[in-house]
């Protein structure tokens, strides 16, 4: 059901029947919730920012596609993949770092660091992430490049879309979409290699013996990459991504953004070669900044939600300024405060250090310091003591009291570890473990990359046995690491 709202009626008058003239006037107006998408044909441009975008596109895609194939030798049956999220084994491997499920706070800290870094960069230099490193931007750039290979640049693509169906049009469109699907499939395929051993999965995938999650994940990533980068493009940034709306809280008049310097460009208008530049601005109203924009906006209208700060309009404008003999930088990375100051005849001042950047910088430093401290104090061997609940204590025939414990010894390292177990807090207590004999501290070897349960019995002699419960401690030594695990010893009822 479509609801038509008459926005032209005088709200001061009571509602009444709509006249024939009003119905005719509203006939051509869109009645949907959203304006239909107008295809955008960005023109190829050359320049500094375009080359930076090409370099970052190649770098980020190379990291994404190559990383799962980097090998990192580990002992035993552990996976030799440098970066792997191993759900089956409950581990995350990143080169020499291994994280366990209970260490998910490191992942949380990394996400917080990334968010704070993004906030800081945005407050300083605008939406650099959106313009250069966002996956949507990177894959859209790649898809537009493929589109140009088959259909040509802006004018050729527009003519091809307007042309009637022909063999030339069909093969170009079909070839483009086939390559798009291939890139999308490679994107989904690379993603699943981060969750399984890549050399093993690539063999099992094609013979149909890979886990079902691999096929489903690959299909979802293939579909979303093809649709988002090939068909939706700027709509993802404008309507689906929340970041354009959040960034407003990060920006101020001192943030560097792609800016049209209206103090120099206005008044704009066409310009002939022999004409004087007196009494007018440098902008010749050529619209080259508009036709190269992947978002289809006019940067001369000021800061806009759709602008991703990619800088392509800067390259296009600089080319035009070179041709007409005017200085470059009519469109450039600049601040609103600097443009306003120049328009008033004042010298612009750029302030990188201000309240919001200090806040983000301090927060980034604190969280980064906590992360570094956490890694430096991280134990190779971690122990948890579980005291027996039923029975909590046992009185032996000679009057001694025995308590039972289960020690969960987690060896986070990649090599076996020798562990010594001592028990303090109960005078004269002896420590024993089934299958282990020891006249001093209890010693055993725990395997790497696993949790080893150890049954331990602590006995207090009859002449040392008291009443009630007494605090006690397991002291665990592994190499230079010493860990104290608090527990309690239960003497049981009074005799």
C-alpha positions as CSV (number, residue, x, y, z in Angstrom):
1,X,0.0,0.0,0.0
2,X,1.3,3.4,-1.0
3,X,0.5,6.4,1.1
4,X,0.4,9.8,-0.7
5,X,1.1,12.8,1.5
6,X,0.0,16.2,0.3
7,X,2.9,18.4,1.4
8,X,1.6,21.5,-0.5
9,X,-1.6,22.0,1.4
10,X,-1.8,25.1,3.7
11,X,-1.6,23.6,7.2
12,X,-3.4,26.6,8.7
13,X,-6.6,25.6,6.9
14,X,-8.7,22.5,7.9
15,X,-8.3,19.5,5.6
16,X,-10.7,19.2,2.8
17,X,-11.1,17.3,-0.5
18,X,-8.2,17.4,-2.9
19,X,-9.0,19.3,-6.1
20,X,-8.4,18.0,-9.7
21,X,-5.7,20.5,-10.2
22,X,-3.8,19.4,-7.1
23,X,-4.1,15.7,-8.1
24,X,-2.7,16.6,-11.6
25,X,0.2,18.5,-10.0
26,X,1.1,15.6,-7.7
27,X,0.9,13.0,-10.4
28,X,4.5,13.1,-11.4
29,X,5.9,13.1,-7.8
30,X,7.6,10.0,-6.4
31,X,5.3,8.2,-3.9
32,X,7.8,5.6,-2.6
33,X,9.8,5.8,0.6
34,X,13.1,6.2,-1.2
35,X,14.2,7.9,-4.4
36,X,15.0,5.3,-7.1
37,X,18.8,4.8,-7.6
38,X,20.3,6.9,-10.3
39,X,23.3,5.0,-11.9
40,X,26.6,6.7,-11.3
41,X,29.4,6.5,-14.0
42,X,32.6,7.8,-12.3
43,X,35.2,9.0,-14.7
44,X,38.8,7.7,-14.5
45,X,41.1,10.4,-13.2
46,X,44.9,10.4,-12.7
47,X,46.8,12.1,-9.9
48,X,48.3,11.7,-6.5
49,X,45.2,10.6,-4.6
50,X,44.2,8.1,-7.3
51,X,47.6,6.5,-7.2
52,X,47.5,6.3,-3.3
53,X,44.1,4.6,-3.7
54,X,45.5,2.1,-6.2
55,X,48.5,1.4,-3.9
56,X,46.3,0.8,-0.9
57,X,43.8,-1.3,-2.9
58,X,46.7,-3.6,-4.0
59,X,48.1,-3.7,-0.5
60,X,44.9,-4.4,1.4
61,X,43.7,-7.0,-1.1
62,X,47.1,-8.7,-1.1
63,X,47.0,-8.9,2.7
64,X,43.5,-10.3,2.6
65,X,44.1,-13.0,0.0
66,X,47.6,-14.0,1.0
67,X,47.5,-14.0,4.8
68,X,45.8,-17.5,5.2
69,X,48.6,-19.1,3.1
70,X,51.4,-17.8,5.3
71,X,52.9,-20.8,7.1
72,X,54.2,-20.7,10.7
73,X,55.8,-23.9,12.0
74,X,54.4,-25.1,15.3
75,X,55.3,-28.3,17.2
76,X,53.3,-31.5,17.1
77,X,49.9,-31.6,15.6
78,X,49.3,-27.9,16.0
79,X,48.2,-26.1,12.8
80,X,51.1,-24.5,10.9
81,X,48.9,-21.5,9.7
82,X,50.2,-18.1,10.8
83,X,46.7,-16.6,11.2
84,X,43.9,-19.0,12.1
85,X,40.6,-18.9,14.1
86,X,40.4,-22.5,15.1
87,X,36.9,-23.1,16.5
88,X,37.4,-26.9,16.6
89,X,40.5,-26.5,18.8
90,X,39.2,-23.4,20.6
91,X,42.2,-21.3,19.8
92,X,43.2,-18.1,17.9
93,X,46.6,-18.1,16.3
94,X,48.4,-15.0,15.1
95,X,52.0,-15.9,14.3
96,X,53.7,-16.4,17.6
97,X,50.6,-15.4,19.7
98,X,48.1,-18.0,20.8
99,X,44.8,-16.9,22.5
100,X,42.5,-19.2,24.3
101,X,38.7,-18.7,24.7
102,X,39.1,-17.3,28.2
103,X,41.4,-14.6,26.8
104,X,38.8,-13.1,24.7
105,X,39.4,-9.8,26.5
106,X,42.5,-9.4,24.3
107,X,40.2,-9.4,21.2
108,X,38.0,-6.9,23.0
109,X,40.9,-4.7,23.7
110,X,42.0,-4.9,20.1
111,X,38.5,-3.8,18.9
112,X,38.6,-0.9,21.4
113,X,42.0,0.1,20.1
114,X,40.8,0.0,16.6
115,X,37.7,2.1,17.4
116,X,39.7,4.7,19.3
117,X,42.3,4.9,16.4
118,X,39.4,5.4,14.0
119,X,37.9,8.1,16.1
120,X,41.3,9.9,16.4
121,X,42.1,9.7,12.7
122,X,38.6,10.9,11.8
123,X,38.7,13.9,14.1
124,X,42.1,14.8,12.6
125,X,41.7,14.0,8.9
126,X,38.1,13.2,8.2
127,X,36.9,9.9,6.7
128,X,40.2,8.5,5.5
129,X,39.0,5.0,6.4
130,X,36.0,5.3,4.2
131,X,37.9,6.8,1.3
132,X,40.9,4.5,1.2
133,X,40.7,1.3,3.4
134,X,37.0,0.4,3.9
135,X,36.3,-3.0,2.3
136,X,33.3,-1.6,0.6
137,X,35.5,1.1,-1.0
138,X,38.3,-1.3,-1.9
139,X,36.1,-3.9,-3.6
140,X,33.9,-1.2,-5.3
141,X,37.1,0.4,-6.8
142,X,38.1,-3.1,-8.0
143,X,34.7,-3.7,-9.6
144,X,34.7,-0.3,-11.3
145,X,38.2,-1.1,-12.7
146,X,36.8,-4.4,-14.1
147,X,33.8,-2.5,-15.5
148,X,36.1,-0.1,-17.3
149,X,38.1,-3.0,-18.8
150,X,34.9,-4.4,-20.5
151,X,32.8,-1.3,-21.1
152,X,35.3,1.6,-21.3
153,X,35.3,4.9,-19.3
154,X,32.3,7.0,-18.3
155,X,31.1,8.2,-21.7
156,X,31.5,4.7,-23.3
157,X,29.6,3.1,-20.4
158,X,26.8,5.5,-20.7
159,X,26.5,5.0,-24.4
160,X,26.6,1.2,-24.0
161,X,23.8,1.3,-21.4
162,X,21.6,3.5,-23.6
163,X,22.3,1.4,-26.8
164,X,19.9,-1.3,-27.9
165,X,20.6,-5.0,-27.2
166,X,23.4,-6.3,-29.5
167,X,26.1,-9.0,-29.5
168,X,28.7,-6.3,-28.5
169,X,26.6,-5.2,-25.5
170,X,25.8,-8.8,-24.4
171,X,29.4,-10.1,-24.4
172,X,30.7,-7.0,-22.6
173,X,28.0,-7.2,-19.9
174,X,28.3,-11.0,-19.5
175,X,32.1,-10.8,-19.3
176,X,32.0,-8.1,-16.7
177,X,29.5,-10.0,-14.5
178,X,31.4,-13.3,-14.9
179,X,34.6,-11.6,-13.6
180,X,32.7,-9.9,-10.9
181,X,31.3,-13.3,-9.7
182,X,34.8,-14.7,-9.9
183,X,36.2,-12.0,-7.7
184,X,33.3,-12.4,-5.3
185,X,33.9,-16.1,-5.1
186,X,37.6,-15.5,-4.4
187,X,36.6,-13.1,-1.7
188,X,34.3,-15.7,0.0
189,X,36.9,-18.4,-0.5
190,X,39.7,-16.4,1.1
191,X,37.5,-15.7,4.1
192,X,36.8,-19.3,5.0
193,X,40.6,-20.1,4.9
194,X,40.9,-17.9,8.1
195,X,38.9,-20.6,10.0
196,X,40.4,-23.8,8.6
197,X,43.8,-24.9,7.6
198,X,44.0,-23.5,4.1
199,X,45.9,-26.2,2.2
200,X,43.6,-28.9,3.7
201,X,40.4,-27.0,3.1
202,X,41.2,-26.1,-0.5
203,X,41.4,-29.9,-1.2
204,X,38.3,-30.9,0.7
205,X,36.3,-28.0,-0.6
206,X,36.3,-29.2,-4.2
207,X,35.6,-32.8,-3.4
208,X,32.6,-32.0,-1.2
209,X,34.0,-33.1,2.1
210,X,34.6,-29.7,3.7
211,X,32.5,-28.6,6.7
212,X,29.1,-27.3,5.7
213,X,29.9,-24.0,7.4
214,X,32.6,-23.5,4.8
215,X,30.2,-23.8,1.9
216,X,27.6,-21.6,3.6
217,X,30.1,-18.9,4.5
218,X,31.6,-18.9,1.1
219,X,28.2,-18.6,-0.6
220,X,27.1,-15.7,1.7
221,X,30.4,-13.7,1.2
222,X,30.2,-14.3,-2.6
223,X,26.7,-13.0,-2.8
224,X,27.2,-10.0,-0.6
225,X,30.5,-9.0,-2.4
226,X,28.8,-9.3,-5.8
227,X,25.7,-7.3,-4.8
228,X,27.4,-4.6,-2.6
229,X,30.3,-3.8,-4.8
230,X,28.7,-4.5,-8.2
231,X,25.2,-3.2,-7.8
232,X,24.6,-1.2,-4.6
233,X,27.9,0.6,-4.3
234,X,27.2,4.1,-2.9
235,X,23.9,3.0,-1.5
236,X,25.8,0.8,1.1
237,X,27.7,3.9,2.3
238,X,24.7,6.2,2.3
239,X,21.9,3.9,3.7
240,X,23.4,0.8,5.2
241,X,26.6,2.0,6.9
242,X,26.2,3.8,10.3
243,X,29.6,5.4,10.2
244,X,28.6,8.5,8.0
245,X,26.1,9.4,10.7
246,X,28.4,8.6,13.7
247,X,31.3,10.6,12.2
248,X,29.4,13.9,12.9
249,X,30.4,13.5,16.6
250,X,34.1,13.2,15.6
251,X,34.4,16.2,13.3
252,X,34.7,19.9,14.0
253,X,35.8,23.0,12.1
254,X,39.5,22.0,12.6
255,X,39.2,18.5,11.0
256,X,40.9,18.1,7.6
257,X,38.4,17.1,5.0
258,X,38.1,17.2,1.2
259,X,37.1,20.9,0.9
260,X,36.1,23.2,-1.9
261,X,37.8,26.5,-1.1
262,X,34.9,28.8,-1.9
263,X,37.0,31.8,-0.8
264,X,39.1,31.3,-3.9
265,X,36.6,29.6,-6.3
266,X,33.6,32.0,-6.1
267,X,32.1,33.5,-8.0
268,X,32.3,30.7,-10.5
269,X,31.5,30.5,-14.1
270,X,32.8,29.5,-17.6
271,X,36.1,31.0,-18.6
272,X,37.6,31.6,-22.0
273,X,41.3,31.6,-22.7
274,X,41.7,35.3,-23.4
275,X,39.5,36.5,-20.6
276,X,40.8,38.1,-17.4
277,X,40.6,36.5,-14.0
278,X,39.8,39.8,-12.3
279,X,36.6,40.0,-10.4
280,X,35.8,36.2,-10.5
281,X,36.9,33.0,-8.8
282,X,39.1,30.2,-10.1
283,X,36.2,27.7,-10.5
284,X,35.2,27.5,-14.2
285,X,32.2,25.3,-13.5
286,X,33.4,22.4,-15.5
287,X,31.8,19.8,-13.3
288,X,34.9,17.5,-13.5
289,X,34.8,17.1,-9.7
290,X,31.3,15.8,-10.0
291,X,31.8,13.3,-12.9
292,X,34.8,11.6,-11.1
293,X,33.0,11.2,-7.8
294,X,32.1,7.6,-7.0
295,X,29.3,8.9,-4.8
296,X,27.8,11.2,-7.5
297,X,27.9,14.4,-5.3
298,X,29.1,17.9,-5.9
299,X,31.8,18.8,-3.4
300,X,31.2,22.5,-4.0
301,X,27.9,22.1,-2.0
302,X,30.0,21.7,1.2
303,X,30.4,18.8,3.6
304,X,27.9,16.0,2.9
305,X,26.8,12.7,4.4
306,X,27.7,10.9,1.2
307,X,31.2,12.2,0.8
308,X,33.8,9.5,1.6
309,X,36.8,11.9,1.3
310,X,38.5,9.8,-1.4
311,X,40.2,12.8,-2.9
312,X,39.5,12.0,-6.5
313,X,37.8,15.4,-7.0
314,X,41.1,16.9,-5.9
315,X,43.0,15.2,-8.8
316,X,40.3,16.1,-11.3
317,X,40.3,19.8,-10.2
318,X,44.1,20.0,-10.2
319,X,44.1,18.7,-13.8
320,X,41.7,21.5,-14.8
321,X,43.7,24.1,-12.9
322,X,46.9,23.1,-14.8
323,X,45.1,23.5,-18.1
324,X,43.7,27.0,-17.4
325,X,46.9,28.2,-15.8
326,X,45.7,28.6,-12.2
327,X,47.3,27.3,-9.0
328,X,46.4,23.9,-7.8
329,X,44.4,23.3,-4.6
330,X,41.1,24.8,-5.4
331,X,39.8,21.6,-3.9
332,X,42.1,20.2,-1.2
333,X,42.3,18.6,2.2
334,X,41.6,21.7,4.4
335,X,39.5,22.7,7.4
336,X,36.3,24.7,7.5
337,X,38.0,27.2,10.0
338,X,40.9,27.8,7.5
339,X,38.5,28.5,4.6
340,X,36.4,30.8,6.7
341,X,39.5,32.7,7.9
342,X,40.8,33.2,4.4
343,X,37.4,34.4,3.2
344,X,37.6,37.1,5.9
345,X,41.2,38.1,4.9
346,X,42.8,36.4,8.0
347,X,45.6,34.0,8.2
348,X,44.3,30.4,8.7
349,X,45.5,28.4,11.7
350,X,45.4,24.6,11.9
351,X,45.1,23.1,15.4
352,X,45.8,19.4,15.4
353,X,46.0,19.3,19.2
354,X,42.6,20.1,20.7
355,X,40.3,18.7,23.4
356,X,38.8,15.8,21.3
357,X,42.1,14.7,19.9
358,X,43.7,14.8,23.3
359,X,40.9,12.7,24.7
360,X,41.2,10.1,21.9
361,X,45.0,10.1,22.1
362,X,45.0,9.6,25.9
363,X,42.4,6.9,25.7
364,X,44.3,5.2,22.9
365,X,47.5,5.3,25.0
366,X,45.9,3.9,28.1
367,X,44.2,1.0,26.4
368,X,47.3,0.3,24.4
369,X,49.4,0.3,27.5
370,X,47.0,-2.1,29.2
371,X,47.2,-4.4,26.3
372,X,51.0,-4.4,26.3
373,X,51.0,-4.9,30.1
374,X,48.5,-7.8,29.7
375,X,50.7,-9.5,27.1
376,X,53.9,-9.0,29.1
377,X,52.3,-10.4,32.3
378,X,50.5,-13.3,30.6
379,X,51.4,-16.6,32.1
380,X,52.5,-19.5,30.0
381,X,51.0,-22.0,32.5
382,X,47.7,-21.1,34.2
383,X,46.2,-23.1,37.0
384,X,42.7,-23.3,38.6
385,X,42.0,-25.3,41.7
386,X,38.6,-27.0,42.3
387,X,38.0,-28.4,45.7
388,X,35.9,-31.6,46.1
389,X,32.4,-30.9,47.4
390,X,31.2,-34.3,48.2
391,X,32.8,-35.4,50.4
392,X,34.5,-32.1,51.3
393,X,36.9,-34.0,53.7
394,X,37.7,-37.5,54.7
395,X,39.0,-38.7,58.1
396,X,41.6,-41.5,57.8
397,X,42.0,-44.4,60.2
398,X,44.9,-42.7,62.0
399,X,42.9,-39.5,62.6
400,X,44.4,-37.5,59.8
401,X,42.1,-35.4,57.6
402,X,42.4,-35.5,53.8
403,X,41.0,-33.0,51.3
404,X,40.7,-33.7,47.5
405,X,41.3,-31.2,44.7
406,X,41.3,-31.1,41.0
407,X,43.9,-28.8,39.4
408,X,43.2,-27.6,35.9
409,X,46.6,-26.8,34.5
410,X,46.5,-25.0,31.1
411,X,49.8,-24.9,29.2
412,X,49.5,-22.0,26.8
413,X,52.9,-22.6,25.3
414,X,54.0,-24.7,22.4
415,X,56.4,-26.9,24.4
416,X,55.9,-29.3,27.3
417,X,56.3,-27.6,30.7
418,X,57.5,-29.0,34.0
419,X,55.3,-28.0,36.9
420,X,56.1,-28.1,40.7
421,X,53.1,-28.0,43.1
422,X,53.4,-26.9,46.7
423,X,50.7,-26.5,49.3
424,X,51.0,-23.8,52.1
425,X,48.7,-22.6,54.9
426,X,48.3,-26.0,56.7
427,X,51.1,-27.0,59.0
428,X,52.6,-30.5,58.2
429,X,50.4,-31.1,55.2
430,X,51.5,-33.6,52.6
431,X,50.6,-33.5,48.9
432,X,50.0,-36.6,46.8
433,X,48.7,-37.4,43.4
434,X,47.6,-40.8,42.1
435,X,50.3,-42.3,40.0
436,X,53.0,-39.8,41.1
437,X,55.4,-40.3,43.9
438,X,57.3,-37.4,45.5
439,X,59.2,-36.8,48.7
440,X,59.2,-33.1,48.2
441,X,57.1,-30.8,46.0
442,X,54.8,-32.6,43.6
443,X,56.4,-32.5,40.1
444,X,54.8,-33.4,36.8
445,X,55.0,-32.5,33.1
446,X,52.1,-31.0,31.2
447,X,51.6,-31.2,27.5
448,X,51.6,-28.0,25.4
449,X,48.4,-26.3,24.1
450,X,46.0,-28.2,26.3
451,X,44.4,-28.3,29.7
452,X,45.6,-31.2,31.9
453,X,43.5,-32.2,34.9
454,X,45.5,-33.4,37.9
455,X,43.9,-35.1,41.0
456,X,45.6,-33.9,44.2
457,X,45.1,-35.1,47.8
458,X,46.3,-33.0,50.7
459,X,46.5,-34.7,54.1
460,X,46.9,-33.0,57.5
461,X,48.4,-35.2,60.2
462,X,46.2,-36.1,63.3
463,X,48.3,-34.0,65.7
464,X,48.0,-31.0,63.3
465,X,44.3,-31.4,62.5
466,X,42.1,-28.6,63.8
467,X,38.5,-27.6,63.5
468,X,36.6,-25.8,60.8
469,X,38.1,-24.4,57.6
470,X,41.5,-22.7,57.1
471,X,42.6,-20.6,54.1
472,X,45.4,-22.4,52.1
473,X,47.3,-21.8,48.9
474,X,48.6,-23.9,46.0
475,X,52.0,-22.6,44.8
476,X,52.7,-23.5,41.2
477,X,56.2,-23.1,39.8
478,X,57.0,-23.5,36.1
479,X,60.4,-22.2,35.1
480,X,60.6,-18.6,36.3
481,X,56.9,-18.3,36.7
482,X,55.3,-18.7,40.1
483,X,51.5,-18.6,40.6
484,X,49.6,-18.6,43.8
485,X,46.1,-20.2,43.7
486,X,44.0,-19.6,46.8
487,X,41.9,-22.4,48.2
488,X,40.8,-23.7,51.6
489,X,41.4,-26.8,53.7
490,X,38.4,-28.3,55.5
491,X,39.1,-30.0,58.9
492,X,35.6,-31.4,59.2
493,X,33.7,-31.8,62.4
494,X,35.2,-31.6,65.9
495,X,36.2,-35.1,67.2
